[in-house]
Amino acid sequence: MTQYLISFDDGAMDHISEEDLPDVGKAAHAVVQEAVNAGVFVFGAGLERQRASVVATDGLVTDGPYPETKEVVGGLVIVDVTSREEALAWAAKFAAACRCAQEVRALMPDPETDAMLRQADRRR
C-alpha cells in the first residue's frame, strides 16, 4: 500500500456560494465516510485561511509564504491505497464533492518512521 496526498489550493472553492457550502460539506463528508468504510482514509483537513509561519533551520520564525508564492494548500486528504489509479479515483470523488480540482502526489515511504510508530504502539 502507498499513501497519497490529495489536495486543493487555497481559494479553489471560492466560486461556491455561501448557500451551497452546506451541500458541499455534506458531499465531502460522504466521500470521507466512503473512504473510511473502504479502509483507505488516513487523515484529512481543511486549512484555515491565514498567513503561515516559516521556521528556518536556525529557529528564526518569519511570516510566509513568500509574496511571490501564488498557490498554497487549502485542504488535504491522505489515502492509503494499492495504486496511483486508485488514488486518482478517490481524487475524482473528492473533486466532484468539493467542486474543485484535486492534486495527487505519492508520499515517500519511510521504513524508519514506520518502525518508530510500531515501537511506540507496543509501549501502550
Stockholm file with secondary structure:
# STOCKHOLM 1.0

chainA/1-124         MTQYLISFDDGAMDHISEEDLPDVGKAAHAVVQEAVNAGVFVFGAGLERQRASVVATDGLVTDGPYPETKEVVGGLVIVDVTSREEALAWAAKFAAACRCAQEVRALMPDPETDAMLRQADRRR
#=GR chainA/1-124 SS CEEEEEEEETTTTTTSCTTTHHHHHHHHHHHHHHHHHHTCEEEEEECCSSCEEEECTTSCEEEESCTTCCCCEEEEEEEEESCHHHHHHHHHHHHHHHTSCCEEEECCCCHHHHHHHHHHHHHC
#=GC SS_cons         CEEEEEEEETTTTTTSCTTTHHHHHHHHHHHHHHHHHHTCEEEEEECCSSCEEEECTTSCEEEESCTTCCCCEEEEEEEEESCHHHHHHHHHHHHHHHTSCCEEEECCCCHHHHHHHHHHHHHC
//
